[in-house]
Amino acid sequence: MKKFKNKNLTASSKHWIARQFSDPYIKLAKQKGYRSRSAFKLIEINKKFKFLKNNLNIIDLGSAPGGWSQVCSEINKNGKNLSIDILDMDKIDNIFFYKKDFNESDFYDFVNNFFDQNKVDILLSDMAVNTTGNRDLDAMKTNSIALDVVNLSRVILKTKSSLLVKIFSGKDEDILIKNAKHSFKSIERIKPDSSRKESREMYLLCRDLKTI
């Protein structure tokens, strides 16, 4: 790992910079024009489970800076791709971006209007809280967001459709998975190779939404 002698940097800052320099997925993202290394997580999961296809209605929640949206744009060329974030995101071809909070009371109506009253085929969420260093607290907060996404999926997804959502292993994980199992026939808990080994992040691929 590359070492830095700048005395103004904290130990954690030096570690972060060194990790950025040595991360092969960051280098590969730059080579292939992806905005973030997270694009490879979605590519890897889809290569195995093949749930992303062309001509679908797809929502990417927490989309900025746009790595997952870029993958959707490449695969879903003839469908409708809606990306949502409370942060700004630069334009991507074949992506409709709106700066919005998915917890806003009008979000359901907003989605219905965007897709012309047709429901959604795929809901994606790579959202997580900014880490604090308290791993249990971070897991609990991120899994709370994931639970909100699972609840949203019940009302905006078509029957037999799919949800991919980030979770953190740890606090409330079992409760979250149990909740998802009430709504989806198939649940896969996935740790992509492109996810950092030291990270608690996992992904739930929930397929075949039950008739509610």
N, C-alpha and C positions, 0 to 999 in steps of 0.2 A: 504494500500500500504506500502511495506517495506521501512523504512527510512535508510539513510546512513549518517554516521558522518564524513566521510573522508573529511577534509577541502580542499584538493587539487582538489576535483571534483566540476565542475560548477553545478548550479541548474539543467540545462538541462540534464547534464550527469547523475546526481542522478535520475532524473525522468525516463530517458531511462532505466537505470539498474533496477529500481524498476518495471517498466512496463514489462521488460523481465522476471523477477522472477514471476510476477503475471499472465502472459498471459497463459491461458489454452491451446491455440493452439500451443504455443512453447513447452509446456510440452508434449502434445499429439504427436507432430512431432518427438520428441526424442524417445518416446515410440514405435512409429510405424516405425522408421527408415527413416523418410523423412528429407531431407536436409534443408527445410524451411517450415514455417507455411503456405506459399502461396499454398502449395500442396492442402490444404483443400478448398481453394477458387475454384480451378479447379474441385475438386471432387464434391463440393456442386453444382456448376453450371451444371456440367454434369449429376448429379443425377436428376436434375429437367428437363433438356432439351434433354439429351441423344443424343448428337451430336458426341461424341467420341465413336468409335467402333473399332473392330478388322479389320485387313486387309486393312488398309488405308495408304495413303502417308501423313505424318504429319510433319510440320515444327514448331519448338518452337524457336521464336526469343527472344533474351535477356535471354537465358536459365539459366545462372549461378545464384546460385550454383547448381540448378538441380531439384528443387521440382516439377515443372510441367513436366519435362522430365521423372522423376520417375513414375508419374501417367500415362504418355503416354506409357512408357515401359510395365506397368502392363496391360493396356487395349489393346494396339495395338501390340499384341505379334507376329502376322504373317505379319504385315505391315512393312513399312520403316519409321523410326523416325529420323529426321534430326534436330539437335540442333545447334543453332548459337549464339555466343556471342563474344564481343571484349575482355572479360575476360576469364581466364582459367576455366575449369570445369573438375572435376575428373570423371573418367570413370563410366558409368552406362550400365548395360547389355541391349542389344537390342537398344542402342542409338548410332548414329553416330554423334560425335561432331566435329565442325570446328570452329576455332577461326577466326572470319571474321566479317566485318561490312556489314550489309544488304544494305547500301546505296552505296556500291562500284559498279562501272560501269559494272563489270562482273558478278554481283550476279545472274541475270536472266539466263545467260548461265550456271553458276555454278549449279543452281537448276535443270535446264533441263538435264544436264549431270548426276547429281546424281540420278535423278529419271528416267533415260533412256528415256528422251523425253516425259514422262508421266507427266501430271500436278498434282497439289497438291489437296488433299481432304480437309485438315484442316490447317489453319494458325493460330497460337497462338502467342500472344505478351503480356507479363507482364512487358514491359519496362516503365520506368519513369525516369525523371531527379532526380539527388540528390537534395533533398529539401534545399531551401535557407532560409526559414522563411517568404519569400514574397509569400503568397499563390496564388495571382493572377498571378505572374510571373511563379511560378512553374506549375500552371495549363496551362498557355499558352504554355510553352515549352514542357510539356508532351503531350499536345494535338497536337502539331506540329509533334512530333514523331508518334503519333497515325495516323495522316493524311497521313504521309509517308507510314505507314503500310497498310492503306486502299488502297492507290494508288498502292502499290506493289501487293496487293491481286487480283487486276483486271487482272494482266498479268500472275500470276503464278497459280491461282486457277482454278479448273474445274468449268464448269457451274453447278449450283445447289449446290455448296459446301459452306463451312462456315468459318467465321473469328471470333475469340474472341480476343478483344484488350482492354487493359487498357486505361482509360481516367481519367481526373480529372474534377470534376464538377466546372464550373466557366468560365473563359475567353475562348472564341472560341469553347465551347462545342456544341452550337447550330449549328455552321458552320460545325463542324466535323460530327455531326449526319446527317445533311442535305446532306452532301457529300456522306456519306455511303448509304443513302436511294436511291441515284441515281443508285447504283450498286447492291443492295441486296433487295429482296422482303420482307424480315422480319428483323426487328431490335428490339432487346430487350435491355433495359438499366437496368443493374443489380447491386445491392449492396449486396454482399454475407454476411451472418451472420458472417462469419469468417474474414471479413474485419473490421478493427478497426473503431468504430463509429465516432471517431473524424477525421478520414482521409477523404479527398475529393475523394479518388479513387473510381471509378465505373468501370464497364465492359460493353462493347458493344458486344453483340452476334449478328453477322450479318449472316443470313442464306439465302440459295437459291440465289446464285449469278446469276444475269441475263445474258442472252446472250449478249455479247458486240460486 
